[in-house]
Amino acid sequence: MPTVGVSDLKDDDFLLDVREDDEWQAGHAEGALHIPTSEFAARYGELTEAAPQDGRVHVICRSGGRSAQVTMYLVQQGVDAVNVDGGMQSWAAAGRPVTTGDGRPGHVI
């Protein structure tokens, strides 16, 4: 399965966060699209509307497990998708910004 490290992500890369609502609210990457794994099949259209036409979808969760499942599903649908290795834990550990919905600093739970 295609995987990318946090250090390889650019600021304008399209990020899909598949964690649950409580995790998202505690802290997320600014600009990420949030569709929880549990709702993903029903809300798939939101991704196809928001994702760049020819761009890659970088899928992220807390540690990389749920995002791996979603990445595999997307690849099967013909989407250029990669799993972010280590998830939001690696994102935060690398010093990347984590924010809450109202712009305050967040944290990964």
Summary of the structure (lengths in Angstrom):
residues: 109
radius of gyration: 12.6
end to end distance: 25.5
largest distance: 36.7
contacts: 321
relative contact order: 0.26
helix: 35%
strand: 17%
